[in-house]
Amino acid sequence: MKTVIGASLLVGSLLVSGATAANAQAKPTLGPYGYGAVKLGMTVKQAKATRKVVKKTPGAPSNDGCSGWDLKRFPTPKDSVGVYISSKVGLAAIFAAKGMTTPEGIKIGSTAKQLKAAYPHIEKTFQGFYSITVPGNKKAYYLFDITRGKVADYSISLNKQDCFN
């Protein structure tokens, strides 16, 4: 009986607060180790086993290249990918999609001011992007593209990724 009353109170409080059971669960974030079950460093086999990725482009014929993938929940347009998996270092990078946030609350559309407040030590690269070591994971970095004062795109990558510059 206590379980039924407790469950009823939980459902009632969710309804009163305007939340749903789905929203009450924590949403996966992009970082510090990946996105949900999809983790940086995973092999192709491990990534496929999550059932959260779908292959888009094969790796190089010499088997030392990177293959392009998408997160099933966030498909990308025809000529792009959301995930790179390297035959050398494993899952090398995940690119943010609308709806993703970092643990610090940064998302596509966040302002440059919000980005700098969340990551006070962020640095501008010579290519014009903003980069910082991922808090809680010194083996990875975030790379943010700011356009017109807002985060237009960002990714999380292994420091040793070998898929792109």
C-alpha positions as CSV (number, residue, x, y, z in Angstrom):
1,M,0.0,0.0,0.0
2,K,2.9,2.4,0.8
3,T,4.3,1.8,-2.7
4,V,1.0,2.7,-4.3
5,I,0.7,5.8,-2.2
6,G,4.3,6.8,-2.9
7,A,3.9,6.2,-6.7
8,S,0.6,8.2,-6.7
9,L,2.3,11.1,-4.9
10,L,5.2,11.1,-7.4
11,V,2.8,11.1,-10.4
12,G,0.7,13.8,-8.7
13,S,3.7,16.0,-8.0
14,L,4.9,15.5,-11.6
15,L,1.5,16.6,-12.9
16,V,1.3,19.6,-10.6
17,S,4.8,20.7,-11.6
18,G,4.0,20.3,-15.3
19,A,6.7,17.6,-15.8
20,T,6.1,14.3,-17.3
21,A,7.7,11.0,-16.3
22,A,9.9,11.2,-19.4
23,N,11.1,14.7,-18.5
24,A,11.7,13.6,-14.9
25,Q,14.4,11.3,-16.1
26,A,17.8,12.9,-16.7
27,K,18.5,13.6,-20.3
28,P,21.8,12.4,-21.7
29,T,24.4,15.1,-22.0
30,L,27.3,15.6,-24.4
31,G,30.2,15.0,-22.1
32,P,32.3,14.3,-20.2
33,Y,32.8,10.9,-21.8
34,G,30.4,10.9,-24.7
35,Y,26.6,10.9,-25.2
36,G,24.6,8.5,-23.1
37,A,25.8,4.9,-23.9
38,V,27.9,6.1,-26.8
39,K,31.4,6.8,-25.3
40,L,34.6,8.2,-26.6
41,G,37.2,5.5,-27.3
42,M,34.7,2.8,-28.1
43,T,35.5,0.4,-30.9
44,V,33.2,0.0,-33.8
45,K,31.9,-3.2,-32.3
46,Q,31.2,-1.6,-28.9
47,A,29.5,1.4,-30.5
48,K,27.3,-0.9,-32.7
49,A,26.4,-2.9,-29.6
50,T,24.8,0.1,-28.0
51,R,22.2,0.1,-30.8
52,K,22.4,3.9,-30.7
53,V,24.5,4.5,-33.9
54,V,24.1,3.9,-37.6
55,K,26.9,3.8,-40.1
56,K,27.0,6.4,-42.9
57,T,30.4,6.3,-44.5
58,P,33.1,3.6,-44.5
59,G,36.6,4.0,-43.3
60,A,39.6,4.2,-45.7
61,P,40.3,1.1,-47.7
62,S,43.7,0.7,-45.9
63,N,41.7,0.2,-42.7
64,D,43.6,3.0,-40.9
65,G,40.9,5.7,-41.5
66,C,37.8,6.9,-39.9
67,S,34.3,5.9,-40.5
68,G,31.3,8.2,-40.3
69,W,28.3,7.4,-38.2
70,D,25.2,9.1,-36.8
71,L,23.4,8.8,-33.5
72,K,20.1,7.2,-34.4
73,R,18.3,9.8,-32.3
74,F,20.0,12.7,-34.2
75,P,20.4,11.9,-38.0
76,T,22.4,14.4,-40.0
77,P,22.0,15.6,-43.5
78,K,23.2,13.4,-46.4
79,D,26.8,14.8,-46.7
80,S,27.6,15.0,-43.0
81,V,28.1,12.7,-40.0
82,G,27.5,13.1,-36.3
83,V,30.2,10.7,-35.0
84,Y,33.6,9.6,-36.2
85,I,35.1,6.3,-35.3
86,S,38.8,5.8,-35.9
87,S,40.3,2.3,-36.4
88,K,43.3,3.5,-34.2
89,V,41.7,5.3,-31.3
90,G,38.1,4.2,-31.4
91,L,35.1,6.6,-31.2
92,A,37.0,9.9,-31.8
93,A,34.3,12.6,-31.9
94,I,30.7,13.3,-31.4
95,F,29.1,16.5,-32.9
96,A,26.3,18.2,-31.1
97,A,22.8,18.3,-32.4
98,K,19.9,20.5,-31.4
99,G,18.6,19.3,-28.1
100,M,22.0,18.2,-26.7
101,T,23.7,20.1,-23.8
102,T,27.0,19.9,-22.0
103,P,26.8,19.0,-18.3
104,E,27.5,22.8,-17.8
105,G,24.3,23.6,-19.7
106,I,25.8,24.8,-23.0
107,K,23.8,24.0,-26.2
108,I,23.5,25.2,-29.7
109,G,22.1,28.7,-29.4
110,S,23.8,29.5,-26.1
111,T,25.4,33.0,-26.1
112,A,29.1,33.5,-26.1
113,K,28.7,35.2,-22.7
114,Q,27.0,32.0,-21.4
115,L,29.8,29.9,-22.9
116,K,32.5,32.0,-21.3
117,A,30.7,31.9,-17.9
118,A,30.4,28.1,-18.1
119,Y,34.1,27.7,-19.2
120,P,36.1,30.6,-17.8
121,H,39.4,29.2,-19.1
122,I,38.2,28.6,-22.6
123,E,40.6,29.7,-25.3
124,K,40.2,30.9,-28.9
125,T,42.1,28.7,-31.4
126,F,44.0,30.2,-34.3
127,Q,41.2,28.8,-36.6
128,G,38.7,31.0,-34.7
129,F,37.0,28.2,-32.7
130,Y,36.8,28.1,-28.9
131,S,38.4,25.1,-27.2
132,I,38.7,23.7,-23.7
133,T,39.6,20.4,-22.0
134,V,36.4,18.7,-21.0
135,P,35.8,19.2,-17.3
136,G,36.1,15.8,-15.7
137,N,37.8,14.2,-18.7
138,K,41.4,15.4,-19.4
139,K,41.6,13.0,-22.4
140,A,39.0,15.0,-24.4
141,Y,38.2,18.5,-25.5
142,Y,35.2,20.6,-26.5
143,L,35.4,22.7,-29.7
144,F,32.8,25.5,-30.1
145,D,32.0,27.5,-33.1
146,I,30.5,31.0,-32.3
147,T,28.6,32.8,-35.0
148,R,26.9,36.2,-34.4
149,G,27.6,35.8,-30.7
150,K,26.0,32.4,-30.3
151,V,27.1,28.8,-30.3
152,A,26.4,27.6,-33.8
153,D,28.0,24.1,-33.4
154,Y,30.2,22.2,-31.0
155,S,31.7,18.8,-30.5
156,I,33.5,16.6,-28.0
157,S,36.6,14.8,-29.3
158,L,39.5,12.7,-28.0
159,N,42.7,14.7,-27.7
160,K,44.3,11.9,-29.8
161,Q,41.6,11.8,-32.5
162,D,42.9,11.3,-35.9
163,C,39.8,11.9,-38.1
164,F,40.0,15.7,-38.8
165,N,42.1,18.8,-38.0
